[in-house]
């Protein structure tokens, strides 16, 4: 009999029983090299430069998602015992949903131009360490798990929703965990009430009992606050921009000017040729080593960018969300002019980062309330949720500290001219 206990700072003891078929599968998958690699990938990428406690790993998060998926399934099985036949796929998908992340998690996706969902699917289908235990559990399981993670497809809609939806186990864990590790208080959720409110709709999909409405409204508000205060924090934006710039410069300068080992060389200059082993060989440790090496031995421009990151000599970011697209470009040009006057190369210190976000998207796995007789979309019953459905555009102008005063005065003048405020 094989039993495991993982003592989690959020969920307490996560116990797995090897005699339970689906939990035994989870134990075997945890012990594989591809999953153990997640210990070496930070959950929040470079956010530790902003929030000093943000050091947790994708490994820790993935165990938390497994735990929540098992709790949710246990609750739903009281309504539909046949869901037990999907336990293996659900627990494997919950555990492996991030196995395809590159270095520094989502920051790595932007740096290297990749999608972790695609790599998760590829690893699960093709890597023997993951594929073989899944196929031994039940033929076709590796394809089913890969398809669920990569394309969001699975024949049982409630199982699919627990893995990928507006209220999936991934989101529940990362909001709790990221709030804990960053020292913010926004991520506190009524987890027990949310899980207790999960129910099954007449079409077999996942729904919520009305008794959980306020807990879910709170969850969606928390998610919106976490994006505003943590994930889209201005210094996170700066760090991600610098990381992107470092990789862009290394690729442009080429292997003759930039030193890299065989793994990093393939990631930089032959990404279309990445095989499974080369993909898995890169993590935060290897990428961090190369950033350090480039700071010490790289061409001047690359060394400067790496130094800013490693020594935390960060650039500033000014919020220009209230400006029009043309005005933002005007301010970017002004930032470049002011930076040149200060002796800086604008290419290495000036940028414009823009994105659109919304707290709830009813068109991507929208949530529904089921009271036993009526099935209704959540946003139709909750004004708070409806307001979170509206898109919000965010924009930051990145620039050196030396030009902050002049630049921010210019931004304020543009905003004042539009609003009539001097």
N, C-alpha and C positions, 0 to 999 in steps of 0.2 A: 504494500500500500504506500503510495507516494502522496505526501501532503506538503503544501507550500504555504507559508505565511509571509506576506509583504506588508510591513508596517508603514502605512502611508500617513503623511502629516495631515491630510484632509479627511480621509475616509476611515482611518484607523486600520485595524487588521483586515487585509484582503486575503482570505483563505481559499485555496484551491485544493480540491480533492481529486487525486489522480485516478480514483476508481470511478468517478463520474466521467462518462465518455467525452463530453464537450470540454470539461475542465481539464481532463487529461491531455486533450489536444492542445489546449492553451498552454499547459506546462511545457509540452514539447516545443511549441513555437517560441516561447520565451527563451528557451535555452539555445536557440539557433544564433549563429553569428550575425545574420542580417538584423535580427531584433536587438541583440546586445549592442550593436553599433549605435542604436538610438541613445545609449548612455552618453555618447560623445557628441550629441547634437543638442544645443540649447533650445528650449521651448520658445523663447522670445528673441532669439537671434542676438543682435547687439544692444538690446534694451538694458542690459546690465550696466551700460555706460550712462544710462539715465536713472535707472532704479537699481541700486546696488545689490538688492536681494534677488534679482531676476536671473537666477542661476539654475533653475530646474531644467530637467531634460525631457526630451520626447519620450524616453523610456518610462519615466515616472508618470507622465500624462497618459500614455497608452495603457498602463496598468489601471489608472483611474477610470478611463473610458470602459475598459473591460468590466470593472466592478459595477459601474452604473448600468451597463447593458444587462448584466446578470440580474440586478435588482429589478429593472424595468420588466424583463422577461418573466421573472417570478410573479410579479403583480398581474401581468396580462394573462399568464397561464391559468389564473383562477377563473378568467372569463372564457378562455379558449385553450383547453389542455393540449390540443393538437399542435400548438406552437412549439412544443418541446422538440419536435422533429427538426426545427430550424435552429436549435441551440448551437450546434457546431458552427454553422455559417455565421450566426450573429456574433458569437464570442470571438471567432477568428477575425472577422471583419473589424470588430471594435478594437481588438489588439493590434492589428496590422494596418490600420487606416493611415498611419504616418510612416510606414516602413520605407516609403519612397522619398522621404525628405532628404534634400541635400544639406550641405553645411549651412549653419545659421538659419535653418528652417525657412520661413517665408522670405527672409532677406536673400537667402541663397537662390531661391527661385527667380527673383528679380535679377540678381547678379549674373547668373549663368544662363538665364533664359530657359527654364525648364518647368515642368508641372509635376508635383509630387504624386498626384493621382495616377498619372500615366506610368510612372516608375513603380509605384506600389503594385499596380496591376501586372506589370511586366515581371517584377520579382516574384510575385505569388504564382504566376503561371510557369515561369521558366527556371527559377532557382531551386535546385533539388532540396535544399534544407527547408524550404517553405512548402514547396509543391508536394513532396513525398509524404509528410505527415498528414496533410490535408487529404490526399488521395487514399491514404491508408485508412483514414477515418471514414470516408465515404467517397466512392468514385464520382468525379465531377465537382468535388468541393472546391478545388483550387480555381477552376474556371468560374464557379458561382461567386466566390469571394472576390476574385479579381474584377468580375463584371460589375458587382455591386459597388466596389470602391472606385473603379475607373469611370464607369458610365452611369452609376446610380440605378442600375437595373436589377430587380429581383422579383420573382413571382408573388411573394407574400408582401403586400404593401406595408403592413405594420412593422415588419422586420426591416424593410428598407428605410422606413422613416426613423427608426431608432438609430440607424447608422448615418443617414443623410437627410436632414430636413431642417426646418426653422427651429425645431426643438429636439435636436438629437443629443445623444450621450456625449459626443465630442464637445459640443458647445457648452453643455452643462459643466463638464469637468474643466475645460480651459478657462471659463469665466471664474470659477471658484479658485482654481490653482493660480492663475495669473494675478488675481487680486491679492491672494495670500503672499505670493512671492515678491510682488512689487510694493507691498505695504499700503496699498490703497484699500478703501472700505466699500467701494462701489459694487464689488462682485459678490456680496453676500446674498445668497438665494435661499428661499424656503424649499430646499431640495426635497424633503420628505413629502411636502404637500404637492409639489409638482409631480413626483413619481406616483403618488397615490391618485392623482387626478387622471392619469393616463387610462384610456379606455379604448374599446374597439367600436368603430362605426359599423353601420349595417353593410357597407361594402367591403368590410374586412380591413379597412385602413385604420391608422392611428388617429384618435380624437381625444378631446379633453372633456372631463365632466365639468359642468359650470362651477362646481365648488372650488375648482382650481383656477378660476379666471383671474383673481387678483394676484395670485402667486405668479402666473404666467405673464400678466401685465408687468409686474415688477421685474421678472426675468428679462423681458424685452427692453425695459428701460435701463436695467443694469448693463445689458449688452451695449446699448447705445452710449452710455456713459463711459464704459471701458474703452470703446473705440476712440472716443473723444479725448480721454484723459491719459490713456496708456498706449494703445496701438498706433494712434495718430499723433502722439506727442511730438512737438516740434523737434526735439533733439533726436527722437527716433527717425524722423524724416531726414534730418541731416546725416545721421550715421548710415542710413540706407543709401542715401545719395552718394556718400563717399565710397561705400563698398562697391556700388555700381561703377563709379568712376575708376576705381582701382582695377577692376576686371576689364573695363573698356580700354584703359590705357595699356594694360599688359597685353591684351589681344592685338591692339594697334601696333605696339612696339615690336611684337613678334619674338620668336624664340632666340633670335640672334642677340637681342638686347636684354631679354628678361630670363633670369634663371628659374627653372622649374624642374621638379622631378618628373618621372615618366607619367605618373598619374595626373598631376596637375597640368602637365603639357597637353594631355589628351582632353581634359576638361576645358582648357583655354582655347586650343587651336584645332582640335578634332572632335568637337562635341557630338557630331553626327555619328562618330565611330565608337562611342562609349559602350563597352560591354558591361555585363553585370559585375564582374570583379573590379573593373576600373571605377564604376559608379560607387560601389560599396567601400572602396578604399579611401574615398574622400569624406572628411568629416570636419568638425570644428578644429580639431587638433592639427590636421594637415593644412587646412586653409589658414589658420592662425600662424603656423610656422612660416608659410610663404609670405604672409603680410609682414612678419618680422624680418624675413630675409630680404624682401624688397626694400624695406625701410633702410637696411644697412648697406645693401649692395646694388639696389636697383637704379635705373636712370633717374635723374633729378626729379622729374615731374611725378613719377610713380612713388619715389621715396617720400616726397612731400605729402602726398595723399595718405600713404600708410602711416606716416608719423602723426598726422592729425588724428587718425583713428586710435592708434596704439598708445599715444601719449595724452589722449583726450584733449587735444588742442582743437576743439570743435568750432565749426562755423556757426553763424547765427541764422535764424529763420524768422522772417517777418510774415505775418498773416496778411495775405492780399486777396482773401476770398471775396471781399466786397467790391473788388475792382472788376471791370470788364476784361475780356480776353485781350483786347488791344492795350488797355492800360497796364495789364500785367507785363506784357512784352515791353512796354515803354519803361517800366520800372526795372525790368531785367537789363535793358540796355543802359539805364542810368547806373545800376549796380556795377556793371562791367566798366563803365567810364570812371566811376569813383574808385574802383579797385585798382585800375591801371594807374591812376594818379598816386595811389598808395604803394605802388611797386609790386602789385600782385598780378598774376596771370589769371584773367577772368575765367578761362576754361577750367581752372583748378579750384575755383572758389565761388563761382556764381552759377546758380541754377534755379529753375522753376519747377516745382513739383505740384501736380494737380491730380485730383481724384474725386470721384463722386461716390457717396455712400448713403445708405439708408438703414434705419434701425430694424426694419421689417420689410420683407419682400413677399407679398401675397402670391406672387406668380412663381415662386420657387419653394414648393412644398409648404404652401400656406396652411396655417393651423385651423382646425375646426372644433366647434363645441357640439357635443352630443348629450342630450339630457334624457335619452330613452325614447323620444318621439320626434324631435326636430334636430336636424343637422345643419349648422350655420357657420359661415366663415367668421373667424375671430374678429377681423377688422370691421365687420358690419355691426358687431355688438359692443365694440369697445372704441370709443373716441380716441383714447390714448394710443391704442395700437394703430388706428387709422392715421393719426398724426405722424407716427414713426415710419409710415409707408412713403412719406414724401422724400424725394431725393435731396440731399444736401451736398453742395459742391465745396470742396476744400482746396485751398491753394496757398503755398508757401514760397516765398522768395528767399533763396539761400545766398548768403553773402558773408564777407569777412567782418569781424567785430568792429574794425576801424571805421567802417562806413555806415554803421547802424544809425547814428544820429541823423545825418543828412538824408539817408534813404527813407527813414520812417517819417521824417517831416514831409517829404515829397508824397509819400503814400497818404498821409493825413490830409494834405492839401487837396489831393484828388478826391478823396471821400468827402471832404468838407465842401468842395465846389459842387458836388452832386446833391448833397443834402442841404446846402445853404447854410452850413455851420462854419463860422470863421475859425 
